[in-house]
Amino acid sequence: SGNYYHQGEIRKKELEQSCFLLGIPASDITVIDHRYLPDNPAVEWDTQLLAAFVLKHIETNSINLVVTFDAGGVSGHANHISLYTALRYKCCCFEIFTLFPCVGCHVLVLESVNLFRKYTSVLDVLLSCLLPRDALFVLTEEETEQARKAMRCHHSQLLWFRHIYMRFSRYMMINSLRLL
């Protein structure tokens, strides 16, 4: 629920505002508040528990594409890495392997890049086009501004370094992904 700084309720409202700007209705938002899945950048979540939540959500909502973090979690955030680990577990675990593709769902993971590439903004487009990947998304100026507006809804998280992120991070306009 985003309760790391005891701001879970505030962050839920910020998430709804951000999603509204992106055209995602509140009815499509699911927040999991579970004591074994705490919002904490240093805590690894239980793989099997998280994988069960994710698979249930995929099946319940007939989801056919999941986009998540890769093993680097973009910023090294343990919760982000746990999402990747849980999805990898669901895709690769022999017992589940036959179930996951049957629900008709594919998983794309967002490529973590080094710090230099992360903050080269639009200059990373050429390199991103040349490197192997399964999908590449390059946002227009309008789409990038919409993403920035959505980020600004998260007032409780807008620390000084996130302003730098919004201005210079390639992730605000360029995202390269690989199939899991």
C-alpha positions in Angstrom: 0.0 0.0 0.0 3.0 2.3 -0.1 3.2 2.6 3.7 7.0 2.8 4.1 6.8 6.3 5.6 3.4 5.6 7.1 1.8 7.4 4.2 -0.2 4.5 2.8 -3.5 6.2 2.6 -2.0 9.3 1.0 -0.1 7.3 -1.5 -3.2 5.3 -2.5 -5.0 8.6 -3.3 -1.9 9.8 -5.2 -2.0 6.6 -7.2 -5.7 7.1 -8.1 -5.0 10.7 -9.2 -2.0 9.6 -11.3 -4.0 6.8 -12.9 -6.9 9.1 -13.6 -4.6 11.4 -15.6 -3.4 8.4 -17.6 -7.0 7.3 -18.3 -7.0 4.4 -15.9 -10.3 4.2 -13.9 -10.1 3.6 -10.1 -12.1 0.4 -10.6 -9.0 -1.0 -12.4 -6.6 -0.3 -9.5 -5.8 -3.1 -7.1 -3.8 -2.3 -4.0 -2.4 -5.2 -2.0 -1.9 -4.5 1.7 -0.3 -7.6 3.2 1.9 -7.7 6.2 4.4 -10.0 4.5 4.6 -7.7 1.5 5.7 -4.4 3.2 6.6 -1.3 1.2 10.3 -1.2 2.0 13.2 -0.7 -0.5 15.4 -3.1 1.4 12.9 -6.0 2.0 12.7 -8.9 -0.4 9.1 -10.2 -0.6 8.2 -13.9 -0.4 8.4 -15.2 -3.9 5.7 -17.8 -3.6 3.2 -15.5 -1.8 3.7 -12.7 -4.3 3.5 -15.1 -7.3 0.2 -16.4 -6.0 -1.2 -12.9 -5.7 0.0 -12.1 -9.2 -1.3 -15.2 -10.8 -4.7 -14.8 -9.1 -4.9 -11.2 -10.4 -4.0 -12.3 -13.9 -6.6 -15.0 -14.0 -9.3 -13.0 -12.3 -8.9 -10.1 -14.7 -8.1 -12.1 -17.9 -4.8 -10.2 -18.3 -2.7 -11.1 -21.3 0.3 -8.9 -20.8 2.3 -8.0 -17.7 5.0 -5.4 -17.7 7.4 -5.5 -14.7 10.9 -4.8 -13.6 13.9 -7.0 -14.5 16.4 -8.5 -12.1 18.0 -5.1 -11.5 14.7 -3.5 -10.5 15.7 -0.3 -12.4 17.0 1.3 -9.2 17.9 -1.8 -7.2 14.7 -1.5 -5.1 14.2 -4.9 -3.4 10.4 -4.8 -3.8 10.8 -4.2 -7.6 13.2 -7.1 -7.9 10.8 -9.3 -5.9 8.1 -8.7 -8.6 10.5 -9.9 -11.3 11.5 -12.9 -9.2 7.9 -13.9 -8.5 7.0 -13.6 -12.2 10.1 -15.6 -13.2 9.1 -18.2 -10.7 5.7 -18.5 -12.2 7.1 -18.7 -15.7 9.9 -21.1 -15.0 8.8 -23.3 -12.1 8.1 -26.8 -13.6 4.8 -27.3 -11.7 3.5 -23.9 -12.8 5.2 -23.7 -16.2 2.2 -25.4 -17.9 -0.3 -23.2 -16.1 1.1 -19.7 -16.8 1.1 -19.9 -20.6 -2.4 -21.4 -20.5 -3.8 -18.2 -19.0 -2.6 -16.6 -22.2 -0.3 -14.1 -20.5 3.1 -12.8 -21.6 5.6 -11.0 -19.5 7.8 -8.1 -20.5 10.5 -6.9 -18.2 11.8 -3.3 -18.2 15.5 -3.2 -18.9 17.7 -1.8 -16.1 20.4 0.4 -17.6 23.6 1.8 -16.0 23.5 5.2 -14.3 25.0 7.1 -17.2 22.4 5.8 -19.7 19.6 6.3 -17.1 20.2 10.0 -17.0 21.0 10.8 -20.7 17.4 11.3 -21.5 16.5 11.4 -25.2 20.2 10.9 -26.1 19.8 7.2 -25.3 17.4 6.7 -28.2 20.1 5.8 -30.7 21.8 3.3 -28.4 18.5 1.8 -27.4 17.6 1.3 -31.1 20.9 -0.5 -31.8 20.8 -2.9 -28.8 18.8 -6.1 -28.8 15.4 -6.0 -27.2 11.9 -7.4 -27.8 10.1 -4.1 -27.5 11.1 -0.4 -27.5 8.8 2.4 -26.5 9.7 6.0 -27.3 7.2 8.6 -26.1 6.3 11.7 -28.0 6.8 15.1 -26.2 3.1 15.1 -25.4 3.2 11.6 -23.9 6.3 12.5 -21.9 4.6 15.5 -20.4 1.6 13.4 -19.6 3.9 11.0 -17.8 5.5 13.9 -15.9 2.1 15.2 -14.8 1.2 11.7 -13.6 4.4 11.5 -11.6 3.7 14.9 -10.1 0.5 13.5 -8.5 2.8 11.5 -6.2 3.5 14.6 -4.0 4.6 12.4 -1.0 7.4 10.9 -3.1 8.6 14.0 -4.9 12.0 14.3 -3.2 14.7 16.4 -4.8 16.2 13.5 -6.8 12.8 12.5 -8.3 12.7 16.0 -9.9 16.0 15.2 -11.5 14.7 11.9 -12.5 11.6 13.4 -14.2 13.8 15.9 -16.1 16.7 13.7 -17.2 15.8 10.0 -16.9 15.5 8.0 -20.1 12.6 6.1 -18.5 10.4 9.1 -18.8 10.5 8.7 -22.6 12.4 5.6 -23.6 11.8 2.1 -22.3 13.3 -1.1 -23.7 11.8 -4.4 -22.7 12.5 -8.1 -23.1 10.1 -11.1 -23.0 10.5 -13.2 -19.9 
